[in-house]
Amino acid sequence: MILKETLRGVVKSQRENLAMPEKTVERDDLKKIDMEIPFALFISGIRRCGKSTFLRQLMKKTDGFYYMNFEDPRLVNFGADDFQKLDEVFFEEYGSRKFYFFDEIQNVPKWELLARLLLDRKKHVIITGSNASLLSRELGTRLTGRHLRHELFPFSFTEFLKLSGEKPGLKTFERYFSEGGFPEYLKIKRAEILQELFNDIIMRDIAVRHKLRNAKTIREMALYLMTNVGGEFSYNGLKKMFGLGSVNSAIAFVSYFEDSYLLFTVPKFDYSLKKQIVNPKKIYSVDNGLSKVNSASFSENRGRMLENLVFISLRRKYNGIFYFREGFECDFVVKEGTKITKAIQVCYELNESNKEREMGGLSEAMEKFGLSEGMILTYNQEDEFSVNGKKIKVLPVFKWLNSV
């Protein structure tokens, strides 16, 4: 429980901080948000990807709002009983408003009750959080059918170019390819920013939140997976490698990485859901810069780095991403609704020694799913082939990124 005057001080100081001028990049996702829809809007994403700045940009689209960032250390004892006092302070200081913006609200127990109450009062609620399943569980319990999720990622290539004021090309792509898209890191270029971010995610979002004592093992597993993006893993293999008590521990740890948006798993495509679950999965990282700074060997394999960047670019738009393997392998097939609509192969450099393998995997996927066109994405090659009457385009990733 917190004193009302303490809350007033927090509200006013946070509001003053919002009013401070800040040079920001307008996010591409802004155009996807309907502020008037009568649902709670949940904006989720990894720490430091720009969620708070995104909220500020949404605030500018309103005629008045309330705001509270629950990561403020002065609110460490804030509980559900304090919501009424907070609402009174909001009204006393800023009059009647219909938009409520809450940053990192998952820190407050039973926050979903407040969201439900505000929706019942015809208010608009926009909240952020950095843990996907925790918030989803609470939203699903109290706000079934009354919430929408929007995922925010570190900067896209187009947003990276907005920040630098440069034009798209191989030179600017090389920097994005290597540095990634975390806004603060791109502005200051200090490795400590991404190293501390990684530590915060491991400790605050995973070890502390899930009451885990073996933070060292969690950290080592995360680094191992980040170093091996694009590679397959099995839960049993992780159990043995890190000396875990059971396969369930490995499953739980990987799910925590995914919940915090640090890592993503990609299953092998199969029409059988049971086979999808038991088949080995592939692993990808949320950001090349984050992986490079925290893993000495990540940048040694530029092919894997390119594949990782392509995955994240696809993941911004699609949830149904798989890899496909029969005789050969296709890196990504994309499922929209009930159909596979895209087949994409990633190859840093297409040459005579790997052409048969790369085109073979893509051709098999195209044949399997009845696709007339497929794509091979490279670092800096452009070409076009016809295989069995089907078109295969070869395109540099930096050109493809403008069309995703």
C-alpha positions in Angstrom: 0.0 0.0 0.0 1.3 3.5 -0.9 0.3 6.9 0.4 -1.8 9.0 -1.9 0.6 11.9 -1.9 3.4 9.5 -2.8 1.4 8.4 -5.8 0.7 12.0 -6.7 4.4 12.8 -6.7 5.2 9.8 -8.9 2.4 10.7 -11.4 3.5 14.3 -11.7 7.2 13.5 -12.0 6.5 10.8 -14.7 4.3 13.3 -16.5 7.1 15.9 -16.5 9.5 13.3 -17.9 7.0 12.7 -20.8 7.0 16.4 -21.6 10.7 16.5 -22.0 11.7 16.8 -25.7 13.1 13.6 -27.1 14.4 12.8 -30.6 12.6 9.6 -31.6 12.1 7.5 -34.7 8.4 7.1 -35.6 7.8 3.4 -35.5 6.4 1.7 -38.6 3.8 -0.1 -36.4 2.0 3.1 -35.5 -0.1 2.9 -38.6 -1.4 -0.6 -37.5 -2.9 0.7 -34.2 -6.6 1.7 -33.9 -6.8 3.9 -30.8 -10.6 3.9 -30.7 -11.2 0.2 -30.7 -13.1 -0.8 -27.5 -10.5 -3.4 -26.4 -7.5 -3.4 -24.1 -4.5 -3.1 -26.3 -1.5 -5.1 -25.1 1.9 -4.1 -26.5 4.5 -6.7 -25.8 8.2 -7.1 -26.6 11.7 -7.5 -25.3 13.0 -5.0 -22.8 14.5 -1.8 -24.4 13.0 -2.4 -27.8 11.2 1.0 -27.6 7.8 0.1 -26.0 7.8 3.2 -23.8 8.7 5.5 -26.7 6.0 3.8 -28.8 3.5 4.6 -26.0 4.6 8.3 -26.2 3.9 8.3 -29.9 0.5 6.8 -29.4 -0.2 9.4 -26.7 0.2 12.1 -29.3 -2.8 10.6 -31.2 -5.1 11.3 -28.2 -6.8 14.5 -26.9 -5.7 13.6 -23.3 -4.5 10.6 -21.3 -3.3 9.2 -17.9 0.1 7.5 -17.7 1.9 5.3 -15.2 5.2 3.4 -15.5 5.2 0.6 -13.0 8.9 0.0 -13.3 9.4 3.1 -11.2 11.3 2.0 -8.0 9.0 4.2 -5.9 6.1 1.9 -6.8 7.8 -1.3 -5.6 5.0 -1.8 -3.0 2.1 -0.8 -5.3 -0.7 -3.3 -5.0 -4.2 -3.8 -6.4 -5.7 -1.8 -3.4 -3.8 1.3 -4.7 -5.5 1.5 -8.0 -8.5 3.5 -6.7 -6.1 6.0 -5.1 -4.2 6.2 -8.4 -7.4 6.9 -10.3 -8.3 9.6 -7.9 -4.9 11.3 -8.3 -5.3 11.1 -12.1 -8.6 12.9 -12.0 -7.5 15.5 -9.4 -4.4 16.4 -11.4 -5.6 16.1 -15.0 -9.4 16.0 -15.1 -11.4 13.4 -16.9 -9.6 11.4 -19.6 -10.6 8.3 -21.6 -7.1 6.9 -22.4 -5.1 5.0 -19.8 -1.5 4.1 -20.6 0.3 1.7 -18.3 3.9 0.7 -18.8 5.3 -2.7 -17.6 2.1 -3.4 -15.7 2.9 -7.1 -15.1 4.8 -5.9 -12.0 1.5 -5.3 -10.3 -0.6 -8.3 -8.9 -4.2 -8.5 -10.2 -3.7 -5.6 -12.7 -6.1 -7.3 -15.1 -9.0 -6.5 -12.7 -8.3 -2.8 -13.2 -8.2 -3.2 -16.9 -11.5 -4.9 -16.9 -13.1 -2.2 -14.7 -11.8 0.5 -17.0 -13.2 -1.2 -20.1 -16.5 -1.6 -18.4 -16.4 2.2 -17.9 -15.9 2.7 -21.6 -12.3 3.8 -21.2 -9.4 2.9 -23.5 -6.6 0.9 -21.9 -3.1 0.6 -23.6 -0.6 -1.5 -21.6 3.0 -2.7 -22.2 4.8 -5.7 -20.9 7.9 -7.7 -21.5 6.6 -11.2 -20.7 4.4 -12.8 -23.3 2.8 -15.8 -21.5 2.3 -14.1 -18.1 0.3 -11.3 -19.6 -1.5 -13.6 -22.0 -2.6 -15.8 -19.1 -4.0 -12.9 -17.1 -5.6 -11.3 -20.2 -7.2 -14.5 -21.1 -8.6 -15.0 -17.7 -10.2 -11.6 -17.1 -10.4 -10.1 -20.6 -11.4 -13.0 -22.8 -12.5 -11.5 -26.1 -11.8 -8.0 -25.0 -8.1 -7.5 -25.7 -5.8 -7.3 -28.7 -2.0 -8.0 -28.7 0.6 -6.2 -30.7 4.2 -7.3 -30.6 7.0 -4.7 -30.9 10.5 -5.7 -31.9 13.8 -3.8 -32.1 14.1 -1.5 -35.1 13.5 -2.8 -38.6 15.9 -1.9 -41.4 13.6 1.0 -42.5 13.5 2.3 -38.9 17.3 1.9 -38.7 17.6 4.1 -41.8 15.2 6.7 -40.3 17.5 7.0 -37.3 20.7 7.4 -39.3 19.1 9.5 -42.1 20.8 7.3 -44.7 19.5 5.5 -47.8 19.1 1.7 -48.2 22.1 0.0 -49.7 24.7 -2.7 -49.0 26.8 -0.3 -46.8 24.0 0.6 -44.5 22.7 -2.9 -44.5 26.1 -4.2 -43.3 25.8 -2.0 -40.2 22.3 -3.1 -39.5 23.3 -6.7 -40.1 26.0 -6.4 -37.5 24.6 -3.8 -35.0 21.0 -4.9 -34.9 18.1 -2.7 -33.9 18.0 -1.8 -30.2 17.5 2.0 -30.2 19.8 3.0 -27.3 22.7 0.9 -28.6 22.4 2.4 -32.1 22.6 5.9 -30.6 25.4 5.4 -28.1 27.3 2.3 -29.6 28.5 1.0 -26.2 28.6 -2.8 -25.8 27.7 -2.5 -22.1 24.2 -1.5 -23.1 23.4 -4.8 -24.7 25.4 -6.8 -22.1 23.4 -5.2 -19.3 20.2 -5.8 -21.2 21.0 -9.5 -21.5 21.8 -9.7 -17.8 18.5 -7.9 -16.9 16.5 -10.4 -18.9 18.2 -13.4 -17.4 17.9 -12.1 -13.8 14.7 -10.0 -13.7 12.5 -11.5 -16.3 13.5 -15.1 -15.8 15.4 -16.0 -12.6 13.6 -13.6 -10.2 10.2 -13.8 -11.8 10.2 -17.6 -11.8 12.0 -18.0 -8.5 15.0 -19.9 -10.0 18.1 -20.5 -8.0 20.3 -21.7 -10.9 20.7 -18.4 -12.7 24.2 -19.4 -13.9 22.8 -22.4 -15.8 20.0 -20.2 -17.3 22.6 -17.7 -18.5 24.9 -20.4 -20.0 22.0 -22.1 -21.8 20.8 -18.8 -23.2 24.3 -17.9 -24.5 24.7 -21.4 -26.0 21.5 -21.1 -27.9 22.2 -17.5 -29.0 25.6 -18.7 -30.4 23.9 -21.5 -32.4 21.1 -19.6 -34.1 19.7 -21.5 -37.1 20.8 -24.8 -35.5 18.7 -27.6 -34.3 18.3 -28.5 -30.6 16.4 -31.0 -28.6 15.3 -30.7 -25.0 16.9 -34.0 -24.1 20.2 -32.7 -25.5 19.9 -29.5 -23.4 19.2 -31.6 -20.3 22.4 -33.6 -20.8 24.6 -30.7 -21.8 23.6 -28.6 -18.8 23.1 -31.4 -16.2 19.5 -30.6 -15.6 17.3 -32.8 -13.4 14.7 -33.5 -16.1 13.7 -32.8 -19.7 10.9 -30.7 -18.2 13.4 -28.3 -16.8 14.9 -27.8 -20.3 11.4 -27.2 -21.7 10.6 -24.7 -19.0 13.9 -22.8 -19.5 13.4 -22.5 -23.2 9.8 -21.3 -22.7 11.1 -18.6 -20.4 13.5 -17.4 -23.1 10.6 -17.2 -25.5 8.3 -15.5 -23.0 10.9 -12.7 -22.6 11.3 -12.4 -26.4 15.1 -13.2 -26.1 14.9 -16.3 -28.3 12.4 -18.0 -30.6 12.0 -21.7 -31.5 10.9 -22.8 -35.0 9.4 -26.2 -35.5 9.8 -28.6 -38.4 6.7 -28.5 -40.5 4.5 -31.5 -40.4 0.7 -31.9 -40.8 0.8 -33.9 -37.6 0.9 -31.6 -34.6 2.2 -34.5 -32.5 5.2 -34.9 -34.9 5.8 -31.1 -34.9 6.1 -31.3 -31.1 8.6 -34.2 -30.9 10.7 -33.2 -33.9 13.9 -31.1 -33.3 13.4 -27.4 -33.3 15.6 -24.6 -34.5 16.5 -21.6 -32.5 16.8 -17.9 -33.4 17.7 -14.7 -31.5 15.7 -11.5 -31.3 18.5 -9.3 -32.5 21.9 -9.8 -34.2 23.5 -7.0 -32.2 22.4 -8.5 -28.9 23.8 -11.9 -29.9 27.1 -10.5 -31.3 27.9 -8.4 -28.2 27.1 -11.3 -25.7 28.6 -14.2 -27.7 32.1 -14.1 -29.0 31.6 -16.7 -31.7 28.2 -15.6 -33.0 29.7 -13.2 -35.6 32.1 -15.9 -36.9 29.3 -17.4 -39.1 27.9 -14.7 -41.3 25.6 -17.2 -42.9 23.9 -17.9 -39.6 23.7 -14.2 -38.9 22.0 -13.6 -42.2 19.5 -16.4 -41.5 18.8 -15.0 -38.1 18.1 -11.5 -39.5 15.7 -13.0 -42.1 13.8 -14.9 -39.4 13.3 -11.8 -37.3 12.1 -9.9 -40.3 9.6 -12.6 -41.0 8.6 -12.9 -37.4 7.6 -9.3 -37.3 4.7 -10.1 -39.7 4.0 -13.8 -39.3 3.5 -16.2 -36.4 3.3 -19.4 -38.5 7.0 -20.0 -39.4 8.5 -23.5 -39.9 11.5 -25.2 -41.5 10.9 -27.9 -44.0 12.9 -31.0 -44.7 12.5 -34.1 -46.8 15.4 -34.9 -49.2 16.9 -31.5 -48.7 16.0 -28.6 -46.3 14.2 -25.3 -46.8 15.0 -22.8 -44.1 11.6 -21.2 -43.8 8.0 -21.9 -44.9 5.4 -19.4 -43.9 1.8 -20.5 -43.0 -1.0 -18.0 -43.3 -4.4 -19.4 -42.2 -4.4 -23.0 -43.2 -2.0 -22.7 -46.2 1.8 -22.5 -46.7 2.1 -19.3 -48.8 5.9 -18.7 -48.9 9.1 -20.8 -49.1 12.4 -19.0 -48.4 15.9 -20.2 -48.5 18.8 -18.2 -47.0 22.3 -18.6 -48.4 25.1 -16.1 -47.7 26.7 -16.8 -51.1 25.1 -18.9 -53.8 27.8 -20.8 -55.7 28.3 -23.9 -57.9 29.2 -26.1 -54.9 26.0 -25.3 -52.9 23.5 -24.4 -55.6 22.1 -28.0 -55.9 21.5 -28.2 -52.2 20.0 -24.7 -51.8 17.7 -24.9 -54.8 16.8 -28.6 -54.0 15.4 -27.7 -50.6 13.5 -24.8 -52.0 12.2 -26.8 -54.9 11.0 -29.6 -52.7 9.1 -27.2 -50.5 7.5 -25.4 -53.5 6.4 -28.8 -54.9 5.1 -30.0 -51.6 2.9 -26.9 -51.0 2.0 -26.1 -54.6 3.9 -22.9 -54.7 4.7 -21.4 -58.1 7.4 -19.1 -56.8 10.2 -19.4 -54.2 13.0 -17.2 -53.0 16.7 -17.5 -52.1 17.9 -14.6 -50.0 21.6 -13.8 -50.2 24.0 -11.2 -48.8 24.5 -9.5 -52.2 23.5 -11.6 -55.2 20.5 -11.2 -57.6 19.4 -13.8 -60.1 16.4 -15.7 -61.3 15.9 -19.4 -62.3 13.2 -21.6 -63.6 13.0 -25.1 -62.1 10.3 -27.5 -63.3 8.2 -24.6 -64.5 8.5 -22.8 -61.1 10.2 -19.5 -60.6 13.1 -19.1 -58.1 14.2 -15.5 -57.4 17.6 -14.8 -55.9 17.6 -11.5 -54.0 19.9 -9.6 -51.6 18.4 -9.4 -48.2 18.7 -5.6 -48.0 16.4 -5.3 -51.1 14.0 -7.9 -49.8 13.7 -6.1 -46.5 12.0 -3.2 -48.2 9.1 -5.5 -49.4 8.5 -7.5 -46.2 
